[in-house]
Amino acid sequence: MRILMFGWEFPPHITGGLGTACYGMVKGLAKNGVDVIFVVPKAFGDEDNSIAHILNASDVEVSRESFLLEEYWKRITLMEIGSNLIPYVSPEEFARIVSQNVLDKTDIHQSIFRNRYQFSGKYGKDLMEEVSRYAVIASVLASKNNFEIIHAHDWLTYPAGIAAKAVSGKPLVIHVHATEFDRSGENINQNVFDIERKGMLAADRIICVSNYTRNIIITRYGIDESKVFTVHNAVDFTNDFSNNHWHKSVPEKVVTFLGRVTFQKGPDYFVEAANRVLQKETNVRFVMAGSGDMLNRMIRRVAELRISEKFHFTGFLKGDDVDRMFMQSDLYVMPSVSEPFGISPLEAMRANVPVIISKQSGVSEVLKHAIKVDFWDIDAMADAIYGIISYDALSRFFRRNGQEEVLHLKWENAALQVKNVYESIST
């Protein structure tokens, strides 16, 4: 079975959990005998080609004579999206991306049928232009490659999936890692919502990362539940933490928040809970690892509470730095307001770190040995933090059982479920 898969990022060039999940899923599919052609807007040359054939959309030639491309282009509506609506990007990072933007600035109607498009592959001010061009490239690839199923990850690639289906007639599977309601609450961007719903309506099957997300798809987008399937995410076991060479550098207990510092992730609840804990216990340090549009506000709030000496901000971490942070931690907290899944608690448990997660997360559906609290219940969160860092027996219980539990959450098992979805529509 061969799959034409569209993503927006692929390790090691990632800005958040989407790229990590795509890598894990593709790796798992390879172990289940599924051949994947994975397309990204911009490949850097150091992606892992051993598990999939990585195609760089920036290398694909297009022809002015292709009436299919021209017809599809007529149906595309361009729009500009603000930085607060772009996944994973802080205002600082957004400004840097825009200042270094290398996209062609020629008038779009004059440049659309050049031989190649040069994608940035980032989340800059021309994001929607890139999304639209990516869909055109998708139709070219769909006409030139042999495959049985199209698989598109998240809203950025849904137009590409729709275009590939229109050209090839092959079934489309979309993978919902998050919805606009997760990113923006009730203050949604209607254009993004419309793209998501169009992708859901066009799809033959929809895979979502949790029952939590499945319910949103059915109730908020009005999608027929018979074509919506839940496949929980998993964790990569490549790294071995048993013989790690990283050692804790401070004597105090370390409690870590690691993720985008945005509304969705609930960083403000973490800060308030930290303040309550520090009122009872001073032998603890809190770390906020990540970047996002709420970062400056969190720094100011920590200063207002006068807990700066016990609170640290690392900025965005990836790769070995993430592993190093977990090895420094005595406890990991994920207080997300709305979390479709949440891979980071699994990564923490894999590193033998106890976790506290919000009940408003998809990962809470699969974990038994994690403390679960409502994101808004700061007192319960503070009590849970205090209990883990104060009672060694409690910490050992969650470390031992948590690590054993997460060993069963493998990508190859999740990929087998995805393969079953493929087989339900393959012809």
Order of alpha helices (4+ residues) and beta strands (2+ residues): beta-alpha-beta-beta-alpha-alpha-alpha-alpha-beta-alpha-beta-alpha-alpha-beta-alpha-beta-beta-alpha-beta-alpha-beta-alpha-beta-alpha-beta-beta-alpha-alpha-alpha
